[in-house]
């Protein structure tokens, strides 16, 4: 989905629109945009949404693994809240 993010500095007026349909994207509570010389990334923080997620994983156990794999700071724990 392509989105348009409208922000004028007032959170009440800010909104996220589906660029293809023109419809308001419901449930967005925060939008973060990071821009650098190589491009831009937008992150939408949402609540009360439905998602269909497909994950192709290898046979390694990934439940309870927390941290940043690229920095090798992973730790395994059966409690994802710790």
Secondary structure, 3 states (H helix, E strand, C coil): CCEEEECCCCCCCCEEEECCCCCECCCEEEEEEEEECCEEEEEEEECCCCCCCCCCCCCCCCCCEECCHHHCCCEECCCCCC
